[in-house]
Amino acid sequence: LLAWAGQEKSADAASLPRLQQQGVGSALRFATAFPKDPRTGPVLANAADRLFALNEPARATAVAQQVLAMDPPASGPQRRVAWTVIAHAAFDRGAFDEAERAYAQVLPLMPERDTARGDIVERQAASIYKQGEKARAAGQAREAVAHFARVGSVAPASRVHAAAQVDAAASLIGLKDWAAAARTLEDFRQQNPSHPLAAEVPAKLAVVYT
């Protein structure tokens, strides 16, 4: 493992991916040969992260699952890497419900002041919002509204929250649920008075009130 890492440091761009693949293979053999070694957790977590970076999400997810199944359990930082890989891979393949659950596992493993925490919260919010979009596209308007509303419950400070409120209101208007649509639009207007989407709200509220 150390020898592969040493070769990577001096490799050129053309040979680096091949060396990284060989290094991952070495890491997996190490984990198979020494499952109880205290270095196996870090080795597997690094291999999962490396495989994801090499655009092999399925293998990365499988190795990340190995990290989570370790006995004795892997450390918090290693489980954080594993859950992050699983979450990113699920998001990229459109399994947004799985991604949401995985991001929810990442957050408790991060310090409150971790600079990467905001990005994970945004990805979790995006996972919920995408579930709403999928439900809406499938004609499941009530389910879409529930997902859009959950964005505000889980990540009220996320960038996608405002769009989720507007989309929830649009779905409620489509359902002719005027009271709920009015509440949603009023909440949006109160919370986001200077948002670009706020310009659309008065006309929508006029229709809803009528």
C-alpha positions as CSV (number, residue, x, y, z in Angstrom):
1,L,0.0,0.0,0.0
2,L,2.7,2.4,0.9
3,A,4.7,1.6,-2.3
4,W,1.6,2.3,-4.5
5,A,1.1,5.6,-2.7
6,G,4.7,6.5,-3.2
7,Q,4.5,5.8,-7.0
8,E,1.3,7.9,-7.3
9,K,3.2,10.9,-5.9
10,S,5.7,10.9,-8.7
11,A,3.3,9.7,-11.5
12,D,2.4,11.7,-14.5
13,A,-1.2,12.4,-15.4
14,A,-1.4,9.6,-18.0
15,S,-0.3,6.9,-15.6
16,L,-2.0,8.1,-12.5
17,P,-5.4,6.5,-13.0
18,R,-3.8,3.1,-13.6
19,L,-1.7,3.4,-10.5
20,Q,-4.8,4.5,-8.5
21,Q,-6.7,1.5,-9.7
22,Q,-3.8,-0.8,-8.7
23,G,-3.6,0.9,-5.3
24,V,-7.3,0.3,-4.7
25,G,-6.8,-3.4,-5.7
26,S,-4.0,-3.6,-3.1
27,A,-6.2,-2.0,-0.5
28,L,-9.0,-4.5,-1.1
29,R,-6.6,-7.4,-0.8
30,F,-5.3,-6.0,2.4
31,A,-8.8,-5.8,3.8
32,T,-9.5,-9.4,2.8
33,A,-6.3,-10.6,4.3
34,F,-6.4,-8.6,7.5
35,P,-10.1,-7.9,8.4
36,K,-9.4,-7.2,12.1
37,D,-6.3,-5.0,11.6
38,P,-6.8,-1.5,13.0
39,R,-5.6,-0.1,9.6
40,T,-8.3,-1.9,7.6
41,G,-11.0,0.8,8.3
42,P,-8.9,3.7,7.0
43,V,-7.7,1.6,4.1
44,L,-11.3,0.7,3.0
45,A,-12.7,4.2,3.5
46,N,-9.9,5.6,1.4
47,A,-10.5,2.9,-1.3
48,A,-14.3,3.8,-1.4
49,D,-13.5,7.5,-1.7
50,R,-10.9,6.8,-4.4
51,L,-13.3,4.6,-6.4
52,F,-15.9,7.3,-6.4
53,A,-13.4,9.8,-7.6
54,L,-12.4,7.3,-10.4
55,N,-16.1,7.3,-11.5
56,E,-16.9,3.8,-10.3
57,P,-19.9,4.5,-8.1
58,A,-21.1,1.0,-7.8
59,R,-17.8,-0.4,-6.6
60,A,-17.4,2.6,-4.4
61,T,-20.8,1.9,-2.8
62,A,-19.9,-1.7,-2.2
63,V,-16.7,-0.9,-0.5
64,A,-18.4,1.8,1.6
65,Q,-20.9,-0.8,2.7
66,Q,-17.9,-3.0,3.8
67,V,-16.7,-0.1,6.0
68,L,-20.2,0.2,7.7
69,A,-20.3,-3.6,8.2
70,M,-17.0,-3.8,10.0
71,D,-16.7,-5.6,13.3
72,P,-15.5,-4.0,15.5
73,P,-17.1,-0.9,14.0
74,A,-15.1,1.6,11.9
75,S,-14.4,5.0,13.5
76,G,-16.6,8.0,13.0
77,P,-14.5,9.7,10.4
78,Q,-14.4,6.4,8.4
79,R,-18.1,5.9,8.6
80,R,-18.6,9.5,7.5
81,V,-16.6,8.9,4.4
82,A,-18.5,5.7,3.7
83,W,-21.9,7.3,4.1
84,T,-20.9,10.3,2.0
85,V,-19.8,8.0,-0.8
86,I,-23.1,6.1,-0.6
87,A,-25.1,9.3,-0.6
88,H,-23.3,10.9,-3.5
89,A,-23.5,7.7,-5.6
90,A,-27.3,7.4,-4.9
91,F,-27.9,11.0,-5.8
92,D,-26.0,10.7,-9.0
93,R,-28.0,7.7,-10.1
94,G,-31.3,9.4,-9.2
95,A,-32.1,7.3,-6.1
96,F,-33.0,10.5,-4.2
97,D,-34.8,8.7,-1.3
98,E,-31.6,6.7,-0.6
99,A,-29.5,9.7,-0.9
100,E,-31.6,11.6,1.6
101,R,-31.3,8.8,4.1
102,A,-27.5,8.6,3.6
103,Y,-26.9,12.3,4.0
104,A,-28.9,12.1,7.2
105,Q,-26.4,9.6,8.5
106,V,-23.5,11.8,7.5
107,L,-24.6,14.9,9.4
108,P,-24.3,13.5,13.0
109,L,-20.8,12.4,12.2
110,M,-19.7,16.0,11.3
111,P,-18.7,18.7,13.8
112,E,-21.2,21.6,13.9
113,R,-18.6,24.0,12.6
114,D,-17.2,21.7,9.9
115,T,-16.9,23.8,6.7
116,A,-18.3,21.0,4.6
117,R,-21.5,20.7,6.7
118,G,-23.3,23.3,4.6
119,D,-22.7,21.4,1.4
120,I,-24.1,18.2,2.9
121,V,-27.2,20.0,4.1
122,E,-27.7,21.4,0.6
123,R,-27.3,18.0,-0.9
124,Q,-29.8,16.6,1.5
125,A,-32.3,19.4,0.7
126,A,-31.7,18.8,-3.0
127,S,-32.4,15.1,-2.5
128,I,-35.8,15.9,-0.9
129,Y,-36.6,18.5,-3.6
130,K,-35.8,16.0,-6.4
131,Q,-38.2,13.5,-4.8
132,G,-40.9,16.2,-5.1
133,E,-40.1,16.8,-8.7
134,K,-40.3,13.0,-9.5
135,A,-43.6,12.8,-7.7
136,R,-45.0,15.8,-9.6
137,A,-43.8,14.3,-13.0
138,A,-45.6,11.1,-12.1
139,G,-48.8,12.9,-11.5
140,Q,-48.6,12.4,-7.7
141,A,-49.3,16.0,-6.8
142,R,-50.2,15.4,-3.1
143,E,-47.0,13.4,-2.6
144,A,-45.0,16.2,-4.4
145,V,-46.4,18.8,-2.0
146,A,-45.4,16.7,1.0
147,H,-41.8,16.4,-0.3
148,F,-41.6,20.1,-1.1
149,A,-42.8,20.9,2.4
150,R,-40.2,18.6,3.9
151,V,-37.4,20.8,2.5
152,G,-38.4,23.5,4.9
153,S,-38.6,21.2,7.8
154,V,-35.3,19.5,7.2
155,A,-33.2,22.4,5.8
156,P,-35.0,25.7,6.1
157,A,-31.8,27.7,5.3
158,S,-31.0,25.7,2.1
159,R,-30.9,27.5,-1.2
160,V,-33.6,25.3,-2.7
161,H,-36.2,26.0,0.1
162,A,-37.7,29.0,-1.7
163,A,-38.2,27.1,-4.9
164,A,-39.7,24.2,-3.0
165,Q,-42.3,26.6,-1.4
166,V,-43.3,28.0,-4.8
167,D,-43.5,24.6,-6.3
168,A,-45.6,23.3,-3.4
169,A,-48.0,26.3,-3.9
170,A,-48.2,25.5,-7.6
171,S,-49.1,21.9,-6.9
172,L,-51.7,23.0,-4.3
173,I,-53.2,25.3,-6.8
174,G,-53.4,22.4,-9.3
175,L,-55.2,20.4,-6.6
176,K,-57.5,23.4,-5.9
177,D,-56.5,23.3,-2.3
178,W,-56.9,27.1,-2.0
179,A,-56.4,27.5,1.7
180,A,-53.1,25.5,1.8
181,A,-51.9,27.3,-1.3
182,A,-52.6,30.7,0.3
183,R,-50.7,29.7,3.5
184,T,-47.7,28.5,1.5
185,L,-47.6,31.6,-0.7
186,E,-48.0,33.9,2.3
187,D,-45.2,32.1,4.2
188,F,-43.0,32.4,1.1
189,R,-43.7,36.1,0.8
190,Q,-42.9,36.7,4.5
191,Q,-39.7,34.7,4.5
192,N,-38.4,35.8,1.1
193,P,-39.5,39.3,0.3
194,S,-36.5,40.1,-2.0
195,H,-36.3,36.7,-3.7
196,P,-36.6,36.8,-7.5
197,L,-39.6,34.4,-7.4
198,A,-41.4,36.9,-5.1
199,A,-42.6,38.8,-8.1
200,E,-44.8,35.9,-9.1
201,V,-46.5,35.7,-5.7
202,P,-49.1,38.5,-5.9
203,A,-50.7,37.2,-9.1
204,K,-50.9,33.7,-7.7
205,L,-52.3,34.9,-4.4
206,A,-55.0,36.9,-6.3
207,V,-56.1,33.7,-8.0
208,V,-56.1,31.8,-4.8
209,Y,-58.0,34.4,-2.9
210,T,-60.6,34.6,-5.7
